[in-house]
Amino acid sequence: MKDDKGLYYHPDPSDHKTRVYVRESAGGIEFRLWRLDRPEVWERHEWLAYGVVCAAAAMYKERKSGADPLSFYDCKVAQALLKAEARHAEGR
């Protein structure tokens, strides 16, 4: 899906209040979280490179605390969105 902020998906299909935006930057994928009920999330948090997400996931696994970042930031979904957008831009 796409809006004025860019391409996004819902990490939990039943929760349309939460979106994860995706973009390509310097050959990599970046993510940014948005929540309808918490606009400060978008304002306070910048774009995250996938490597940063993976590092946070490793910390989560060690500590077994908090939410697993990989449950929100899905590289395969992001790649599929970016590929579909590129095809659309090419007119296919």
Backbone bond lengths (Angstrom), bond angles and torsions (degrees), N, CA, C in turn:
res aa  C-N    CA-C-N  psi(-1)  N-CA   C-N-CA  omega(-1)  CA-C   N-CA-C  phi
1 M - - - 1.436 - - 1.522 108.62 -
2 K 1.297 114.99 162.31 1.459 119.58 -176.40 1.524 109.68 -147.28
3 D 1.324 115.26 141.57 1.461 121.41 173.12 1.525 108.51 -141.28
4 D 1.319 117.11 -163.18 1.465 120.56 -176.80 1.532 113.47 -65.73
5 K 1.327 118.68 -19.85 1.465 121.52 177.51 1.531 112.16 -86.90
6 G 1.324 116.98 -20.79 1.458 121.21 179.39 1.515 113.37 132.95
7 L 1.333 115.16 -158.91 1.469 122.28 179.51 1.518 109.74 -79.24
8 Y 1.324 116.01 140.54 1.455 118.91 179.57 1.522 111.21 -150.87
9 Y 1.322 114.34 164.64 1.457 122.44 170.88 1.518 107.82 -139.39
10 H 1.326 114.96 163.26 1.461 120.89 175.50 1.527 107.61 -95.88
11 P 1.334 118.72 117.49 1.471 119.75 -179.34 1.531 112.69 -63.48
12 D 1.310 116.33 -27.31 1.460 122.31 174.14 1.528 105.80 -123.54
13 P 1.332 118.48 107.93 1.467 120.95 -175.28 1.527 114.64 -55.48
14 S 1.316 117.82 -21.80 1.467 119.89 179.16 1.530 112.47 -86.96
15 D 1.325 117.47 -6.43 1.467 122.36 -178.30 1.528 109.34 -115.74
16 H 1.313 116.24 97.34 1.461 119.83 -179.83 1.523 112.63 -88.62
17 K 1.325 117.14 6.12 1.453 121.15 174.83 1.524 111.86 -85.46
18 T 1.332 116.40 -12.47 1.457 121.36 -177.45 1.521 109.41 -117.82
19 R 1.324 115.04 131.97 1.457 121.17 177.17 1.526 109.13 -132.05
20 V 1.319 115.22 147.22 1.454 121.25 171.37 1.522 106.14 -116.18
21 Y 1.324 115.28 118.67 1.464 121.12 177.94 1.517 108.72 -88.60
22 V 1.324 115.48 147.80 1.463 120.88 -179.13 1.524 109.59 -131.42
23 R 1.324 114.01 149.13 1.466 120.26 173.84 1.527 108.23 -155.41
24 E 1.329 114.18 160.73 1.454 120.12 174.13 1.508 107.71 -98.07
25 S 1.323 115.19 138.50 1.456 120.36 179.56 1.519 108.40 -148.83
26 A 1.309 116.54 125.64 1.471 122.15 179.23 1.529 111.65 49.92
27 G 1.322 115.56 41.00 1.447 120.35 177.19 1.512 115.57 79.81
28 G 1.314 117.84 1.22 1.459 121.02 179.89 1.513 111.03 -121.99
29 I 1.306 115.20 172.87 1.462 121.13 179.48 1.519 108.89 -100.82
30 E 1.329 114.81 138.99 1.461 121.13 176.25 1.525 108.98 -124.30
31 F 1.327 115.00 151.88 1.460 122.80 -177.36 1.524 110.27 -126.51
32 R 1.324 114.52 152.30 1.466 119.51 173.88 1.529 108.31 -148.79
33 L 1.311 115.65 130.08 1.463 122.26 -176.01 1.523 110.94 -88.93
34 W 1.336 115.47 141.87 1.464 123.11 176.30 1.523 107.54 -135.68
35 R 1.327 115.79 138.30 1.475 120.82 175.92 1.523 108.98 -132.99
36 L 1.312 115.85 129.85 1.461 121.92 -179.88 1.519 111.62 -58.17
37 D 1.325 116.48 -42.11 1.464 120.78 -176.02 1.530 113.67 -86.85
38 R 1.350 117.13 -1.91 1.468 120.55 179.28 1.528 109.93 -141.63
39 P 1.335 118.23 75.28 1.468 120.84 -177.52 1.526 113.79 -60.67
40 E 1.326 117.36 -21.52 1.462 120.30 179.48 1.529 112.05 -65.66
41 V 1.331 117.43 -22.59 1.467 120.52 178.21 1.526 109.45 -60.24
42 W 1.322 117.22 -47.21 1.472 121.30 179.11 1.526 110.75 -66.03
43 E 1.319 116.35 -41.94 1.462 120.87 -175.95 1.533 112.83 -68.81
44 R 1.310 117.89 -36.35 1.471 121.47 -174.13 1.524 114.47 -89.62
45 H 1.313 116.53 -20.45 1.461 119.49 -174.23 1.521 110.95 -114.55
46 E 1.307 114.96 127.80 1.469 121.19 179.34 1.522 110.00 -83.96
47 W 1.324 115.01 -177.67 1.457 121.78 175.43 1.529 109.64 -65.67
48 L 1.336 116.59 139.46 1.457 122.79 179.56 1.521 110.19 -112.43
49 A 1.310 115.92 129.19 1.464 120.27 174.60 1.527 108.34 -71.48
50 Y 1.322 116.60 150.86 1.461 120.48 -178.56 1.530 111.22 -59.19
51 G 1.312 118.06 -34.06 1.463 121.24 177.64 1.522 112.13 -60.58
52 V 1.313 116.90 -37.47 1.471 121.50 177.49 1.528 109.75 -66.30
53 V 1.322 116.10 -40.77 1.464 120.69 178.43 1.529 109.95 -62.10
54 C 1.329 116.46 -43.92 1.471 120.63 179.22 1.525 111.44 -63.24
55 A 1.320 117.45 -39.31 1.466 120.96 177.73 1.531 110.31 -64.23
56 A 1.317 117.02 -41.50 1.465 120.62 177.96 1.527 110.31 -64.93
57 A 1.327 117.03 -37.87 1.462 120.63 178.76 1.522 110.73 -64.18
58 A 1.332 117.02 -38.07 1.461 120.65 177.84 1.528 110.16 -63.83
59 M 1.327 117.02 -41.16 1.469 120.61 177.37 1.532 110.55 -63.39
60 Y 1.336 116.06 -40.84 1.459 120.91 178.57 1.528 110.01 -58.73
61 K 1.338 116.10 -45.85 1.467 120.29 -178.38 1.527 111.52 -63.07
62 E 1.328 116.70 -37.39 1.470 120.61 178.48 1.520 111.50 -66.62
63 R 1.320 116.06 -44.89 1.462 121.14 -174.40 1.525 113.70 -89.74
64 K 1.334 116.23 -23.22 1.468 121.64 -176.81 1.526 110.81 55.42
65 S 1.344 115.41 40.66 1.460 118.70 178.75 1.523 109.67 -136.79
66 G 1.309 115.11 150.88 1.453 120.28 -179.34 1.516 111.32 79.23
67 A 1.309 115.63 -175.18 1.462 121.64 -179.52 1.527 110.09 -87.81
68 D 1.301 116.15 138.60 1.460 121.41 178.20 1.529 108.23 -69.98
69 P 1.334 118.58 117.80 1.463 121.24 -178.50 1.523 113.35 -58.67
70 L 1.327 117.18 -30.03 1.463 119.49 -178.95 1.525 112.33 -70.45
71 S 1.334 117.24 -12.73 1.460 119.38 175.07 1.531 111.14 -77.46
72 F 1.317 117.63 -18.98 1.465 122.52 176.70 1.518 112.39 -101.67
73 Y 1.303 116.45 -44.74 1.463 122.03 -172.24 1.522 109.51 -100.40
74 D 1.325 116.11 98.97 1.459 122.35 -173.10 1.528 109.47 -107.18
75 C 1.318 115.44 110.37 1.463 121.26 -176.62 1.527 111.85 -63.47
76 K 1.313 118.03 -38.07 1.468 120.95 -179.01 1.523 111.35 -66.61
77 V 1.306 117.24 -41.69 1.464 120.67 177.29 1.523 109.39 -64.82
78 A 1.324 116.99 -43.17 1.464 121.12 179.16 1.524 110.97 -60.69
79 Q 1.323 117.21 -45.17 1.465 120.80 179.29 1.520 110.81 -61.56
80 A 1.316 117.43 -41.97 1.464 120.97 179.38 1.528 111.05 -63.70
81 L 1.323 117.56 -42.22 1.468 120.87 177.91 1.525 111.41 -62.92
82 L 1.314 116.05 -45.86 1.462 120.38 -178.94 1.525 111.41 -65.12
83 K 1.315 116.98 -38.46 1.466 121.02 178.27 1.527 110.51 -66.10
84 A 1.326 117.23 -44.73 1.468 121.36 178.49 1.523 110.73 -62.35
85 E 1.311 117.17 -40.33 1.464 120.83 179.12 1.523 110.66 -65.48
86 A 1.324 117.55 -39.87 1.469 121.18 178.49 1.525 110.23 -63.97
87 R 1.338 117.23 -42.35 1.472 120.48 177.48 1.521 110.61 -62.83
88 H 1.329 116.04 -41.92 1.460 120.84 179.50 1.540 110.57 -62.04
89 A 1.329 115.90 -43.20 1.475 120.87 -180.00 1.531 111.29 -63.88
90 E 1.338 116.79 -31.17 1.452 120.98 178.46 1.517 112.05 -79.95
91 G 1.333 116.77 -7.82 1.444 121.01 178.96 1.518 114.68 85.31
92 R 1.298 117.43 19.32 1.481 121.19 179.34 1.492 111.74 -89.47
